[in-house]
């Protein structure tokens, strides 16, 4: 091997080492962020449960609700029940979503159980309505933060994914059925009033969870059909600072179904930018046909990152 080949090989080795170091740092940062989110989720959920819910004898949906209901009827420790009842869901998580998700979920649920058993939180209020609303906010935020970290602290979501594949139905339908059963049992064993307040807690938690998982800046997919598609494309890139995809399509109009070739513009923006986009499109062509749809999540492209993502 001559001198040039040796130098070239050394450069390649240095380049590979740099890439390896960068990948290692990125991996460490990713795991650190996930751990921080899961820990924050554990403490948020624990504060909601011990600072609001437990002292007022309300329940929630999912594994938390089942554990609270059994604890209220039998007197067994809630922290122990939430761990024991979650064990089958931890095993199921491995089958449904793989090893990494299952390990994170097991650690998150174990952490929540340990936090409930060892950490003291003050009783914030005895007002039933405030308890129903704010326990939902803290519990939903806790679940949402854990989801952002790649885990769940309530195993019913895992069960819903598994059953939806077998029964060919949606996760939402299964979760609703599970929680209807839980709240019906709460009305029977505890009281109708507690069951009704618990439903408020569940709704509050669902909204907080959606807010954290979907993010403040919800994504909107916008399809624009216009004769001046090139001007609109340039506007989206230059004014909005967003990426654009063009589809070659045909525009149908008239009584006899005449067609006209047209470039269809598609872009993804945040909900907060929607008004600005509509205003800019109206400047170019007031009669442009615009279709807007919610987008669950995106990856890559020219987009703002969501908070905590």
C-alpha positions as CSV (number, residue, x, y, z in Angstrom):
1,X,0.0,0.0,0.0
2,X,1.5,3.3,-1.1
3,X,1.5,6.6,0.9
4,X,-1.7,8.0,-0.9
5,X,-3.6,4.9,-0.1
6,X,-2.5,5.0,3.6
7,X,-3.6,8.6,3.9
8,X,-6.9,7.9,2.2
9,X,-7.5,4.9,4.5
10,X,-6.7,7.0,7.6
11,X,-9.2,9.7,6.5
12,X,-11.9,7.0,6.1
13,X,-11.1,5.7,9.5
14,X,-11.3,9.1,11.1
15,X,-14.6,9.8,9.2
16,X,-16.1,6.5,10.5
17,X,-15.0,7.3,14.0
18,X,-16.6,10.7,13.8
19,X,-19.9,9.2,12.6
20,X,-19.8,6.6,15.3
21,X,-19.2,9.2,18.0
22,X,-22.0,11.3,16.6
23,X,-24.4,8.3,16.6
24,X,-23.4,7.4,20.2
25,X,-24.1,11.0,21.4
26,X,-27.4,11.0,19.6
27,X,-28.4,7.7,21.2
28,X,-27.4,8.8,24.7
29,X,-29.3,12.1,24.3
30,X,-32.4,10.2,23.0
31,X,-32.3,7.8,26.0
32,X,-31.7,10.7,28.4
33,X,-34.7,12.6,27.1
34,X,-36.9,9.5,27.2
35,X,-35.9,8.8,30.9
36,X,-36.5,12.5,31.8
37,X,-40.0,12.4,30.2
38,X,-40.9,9.2,31.9
39,X,-39.7,10.3,35.3
40,X,-41.7,13.6,34.9
41,X,-44.7,11.6,33.9
42,X,-44.4,9.3,36.9
43,X,-44.3,12.3,39.4
44,X,-47.1,14.1,37.6
45,X,-49.4,11.0,37.7
46,X,-48.4,10.3,41.3
47,X,-49.2,13.9,42.4
48,X,-52.6,13.7,40.7
49,X,-53.4,10.4,42.4
50,X,-52.1,11.1,45.9
51,X,-52.7,14.9,46.0
52,X,-56.3,14.8,44.7
53,X,-57.8,11.4,43.9
54,X,-57.0,9.0,46.7
55,X,-58.0,11.2,49.6
56,X,-61.4,11.9,47.9
57,X,-62.0,8.2,47.0
58,X,-62.6,8.8,43.3
59,X,-61.4,6.4,40.6
60,X,-60.1,6.7,37.0
61,X,-60.3,4.5,34.0
62,X,-57.9,1.8,32.9
63,X,-55.5,-0.2,35.2
64,X,-55.5,2.8,37.6
65,X,-59.3,2.6,37.9
66,X,-59.3,-1.2,38.4
67,X,-56.6,-0.9,41.1
68,X,-58.5,1.8,42.9
69,X,-61.8,-0.1,42.7
70,X,-60.2,-3.3,44.1
71,X,-58.4,-1.2,46.8
72,X,-61.6,0.5,47.8
73,X,-63.5,-2.9,48.1
74,X,-60.7,-5.0,49.6
75,X,-58.5,-2.5,51.4
76,X,-55.4,-3.8,49.7
77,X,-52.6,-1.2,49.1
78,X,-53.2,0.7,45.9
79,X,-49.5,1.0,45.0
80,X,-49.1,-2.8,45.2
81,X,-52.2,-3.4,43.2
82,X,-51.3,-1.1,40.3
83,X,-48.0,-3.0,39.9
84,X,-49.5,-6.5,40.2
85,X,-52.4,-5.8,37.8
86,X,-50.0,-4.3,35.3
87,X,-47.8,-7.4,35.1
88,X,-49.9,-9.1,32.3
89,X,-49.9,-5.9,30.4
90,X,-46.1,-5.6,30.6
91,X,-45.8,-9.1,29.1
92,X,-48.3,-8.2,26.5
93,X,-46.4,-5.0,25.7
94,X,-43.4,-7.2,24.7
95,X,-45.6,-9.2,22.2
96,X,-47.3,-6.1,20.8
97,X,-44.5,-3.5,20.6
98,X,-41.2,-5.2,21.2
99,X,-38.5,-5.4,23.8
100,X,-37.6,-1.7,24.1
101,X,-41.2,-0.6,24.6
102,X,-41.8,-3.4,27.1
103,X,-38.7,-2.6,29.2
104,X,-39.6,1.2,29.3
105,X,-43.2,0.4,30.2
106,X,-42.2,-2.0,33.0
107,X,-39.8,0.5,34.4
108,X,-42.4,3.3,34.2
109,X,-45.1,1.3,35.9
110,X,-42.6,0.1,38.6
111,X,-41.5,3.6,39.1
112,X,-45.1,4.8,39.5
113,X,-45.8,2.1,42.0
114,X,-42.7,2.9,44.0
115,X,-43.4,6.6,43.9
116,X,-46.9,6.1,45.2
117,X,-45.6,3.9,48.0
118,X,-42.8,6.1,49.2
119,X,-43.3,9.7,48.2
120,X,-45.7,12.0,50.2
121,X,-47.8,14.6,48.5
122,X,-50.0,17.2,50.2
123,X,-53.8,17.0,50.0
124,X,-54.6,20.0,47.7
125,X,-58.4,20.3,48.0
126,X,-61.5,18.6,49.1
127,X,-63.8,20.2,46.6
128,X,-65.2,17.3,44.5
129,X,-65.4,19.2,41.2
130,X,-61.8,20.6,41.5
131,X,-60.6,17.1,42.4
132,X,-62.3,15.6,39.3
133,X,-60.8,18.2,37.0
134,X,-57.3,18.6,38.3
135,X,-56.6,14.9,39.0
136,X,-57.5,14.3,35.3
137,X,-55.1,17.1,34.2
138,X,-52.1,15.7,36.2
139,X,-52.8,12.1,35.5
140,X,-53.4,12.8,31.8
141,X,-50.2,14.9,31.7
142,X,-48.3,12.0,33.4
143,X,-49.5,9.5,30.8
144,X,-48.8,11.9,28.0
145,X,-45.2,12.5,29.1
146,X,-44.6,8.8,29.5
147,X,-45.9,8.2,26.0
148,X,-43.5,10.9,24.7
149,X,-40.8,8.9,26.4
150,X,-41.8,5.7,24.6
151,X,-43.7,4.0,27.4
152,X,-47.1,3.8,29.1
153,X,-48.0,3.9,32.7
154,X,-51.5,2.4,32.1
155,X,-51.6,-1.0,30.4
156,X,-55.1,-0.8,29.0
157,X,-53.7,1.0,25.9
158,X,-51.5,-2.1,25.2
159,X,-54.5,-4.3,25.7
160,X,-56.5,-2.1,23.3
161,X,-53.9,-2.4,20.6
162,X,-53.8,-6.2,21.0
163,X,-57.6,-6.6,21.0
164,X,-58.1,-4.2,18.1
165,X,-56.0,-6.5,15.9
166,X,-58.0,-9.6,16.9
167,X,-61.5,-8.1,16.8
168,X,-60.9,-5.8,13.8
169,X,-62.1,-2.7,15.7
170,X,-60.6,0.5,16.8
171,X,-58.5,1.1,20.0
172,X,-60.9,3.9,21.0
173,X,-63.9,1.5,20.9
174,X,-62.1,-1.0,23.2
175,X,-60.9,1.6,25.7
176,X,-64.5,3.0,25.9
177,X,-65.9,-0.5,26.6
178,X,-63.3,-1.2,29.3
179,X,-64.0,2.1,31.0
180,X,-67.7,1.7,30.8
181,X,-67.4,-1.5,32.7
182,X,-65.1,0.1,35.3
183,X,-67.4,3.0,35.9
184,X,-70.4,0.7,36.1
185,X,-68.7,-1.3,38.8
186,X,-67.8,1.9,40.6
187,X,-71.5,2.9,40.6
188,X,-72.5,-0.5,42.0
189,X,-69.8,-0.9,44.6
190,X,-69.2,2.7,45.6
191,X,-71.9,5.2,44.6
192,X,-73.4,6.7,41.4
193,X,-72.1,10.2,42.5
194,X,-68.5,8.9,42.7
195,X,-68.9,7.2,39.3
196,X,-70.1,10.4,37.7
197,X,-67.3,12.5,39.2
198,X,-64.9,9.8,38.1
199,X,-66.2,10.2,34.5
200,X,-65.3,13.9,34.7
201,X,-61.8,12.8,35.8
202,X,-61.5,10.5,32.8
203,X,-62.6,13.1,30.3
204,X,-60.1,15.7,31.8
205,X,-57.3,13.1,31.7
206,X,-58.1,12.3,28.1
207,X,-57.9,15.9,27.1
208,X,-54.6,16.5,28.9
209,X,-53.2,13.3,27.2
210,X,-54.4,14.4,23.8
211,X,-52.8,17.8,24.3
212,X,-49.4,16.4,25.2
213,X,-49.4,13.6,22.6
214,X,-50.7,15.7,19.7
215,X,-48.9,18.8,20.8
216,X,-49.9,22.5,21.0
217,X,-49.2,23.1,17.3
218,X,-51.4,20.4,15.7
219,X,-50.5,19.5,12.2
220,X,-52.8,20.3,9.3
221,X,-52.5,18.7,5.9
222,X,-53.6,21.2,3.2
223,X,-54.5,20.3,-0.4
224,X,-54.9,23.2,-2.8
225,X,-56.3,22.9,-6.3
226,X,-55.7,26.1,-8.3
227,X,-54.9,27.3,-11.8
228,X,-52.0,29.3,-10.3
229,X,-50.4,26.4,-8.5
230,X,-46.9,27.5,-9.3
231,X,-47.4,30.9,-7.6
232,X,-48.9,29.2,-4.6
233,X,-46.0,26.7,-4.4
234,X,-43.5,29.6,-4.4
235,X,-45.5,31.4,-1.7
236,X,-45.6,28.4,0.6
237,X,-41.8,28.0,0.2
238,X,-40.8,31.6,0.4
239,X,-43.5,33.2,2.7
240,X,-44.5,30.2,4.8
241,X,-41.1,28.6,4.9
242,X,-42.6,25.1,4.4
243,X,-42.1,22.2,2.0
244,X,-44.5,21.4,-0.8
245,X,-45.5,18.3,-2.7
246,X,-47.0,18.6,-6.2
247,X,-49.4,16.1,-7.6
248,X,-50.3,15.9,-11.3
249,X,-54.1,15.7,-11.5
250,X,-57.1,16.6,-13.5
251,X,-59.7,19.2,-12.6
252,X,-63.3,18.3,-13.5
253,X,-65.9,21.0,-14.2
254,X,-69.0,21.8,-16.3
255,X,-72.1,20.0,-17.1
256,X,-70.5,17.5,-19.4
257,X,-67.6,16.5,-17.1
258,X,-64.8,18.3,-19.0
259,X,-61.4,17.9,-17.5
260,X,-58.3,20.1,-17.3
261,X,-54.8,19.2,-16.2
262,X,-53.7,20.9,-13.1
263,X,-50.9,20.7,-10.5
264,X,-52.3,19.9,-7.0
265,X,-50.3,21.5,-4.2
266,X,-50.0,19.7,-0.9
267,X,-48.3,21.0,2.3
268,X,-48.3,20.3,6.0
269,X,-48.4,23.3,8.4
270,X,-49.3,23.8,12.1
271,X,-52.8,24.9,13.1
272,X,-51.5,28.3,14.2
273,X,-50.3,29.0,10.6
274,X,-53.5,28.1,8.9
275,X,-55.0,31.6,8.9
276,X,-51.9,33.0,7.4
277,X,-51.9,30.4,4.6
278,X,-55.5,31.0,3.8
279,X,-54.8,34.8,3.6
280,X,-51.8,34.3,1.3
281,X,-53.7,31.9,-1.0
282,X,-56.6,34.3,-1.2
283,X,-54.2,37.0,-2.5
284,X,-53.2,34.8,-5.3
285,X,-56.5,33.1,-6.2
286,X,-59.6,33.8,-4.1
287,X,-61.5,30.9,-5.7
288,X,-58.8,28.2,-5.1
289,X,-60.2,24.9,-3.8
290,X,-58.7,24.1,-0.4
291,X,-59.1,20.9,1.6
292,X,-57.8,20.6,5.2
293,X,-57.2,17.5,7.3
294,X,-55.7,16.8,10.7
295,X,-52.4,15.0,10.6
296,X,-51.6,12.7,13.5
297,X,-47.8,13.1,13.2
298,X,-45.0,13.7,10.7
299,X,-41.4,12.9,10.2
300,X,-38.8,14.8,8.2
301,X,-39.5,17.6,5.8
302,X,-39.5,21.3,6.5
303,X,-41.7,21.5,9.7
304,X,-41.5,22.9,13.2
305,X,-40.9,20.2,15.8
306,X,-43.7,19.8,18.4
307,X,-43.0,20.5,22.0
308,X,-41.3,17.6,23.9
309,X,-40.8,15.8,20.6
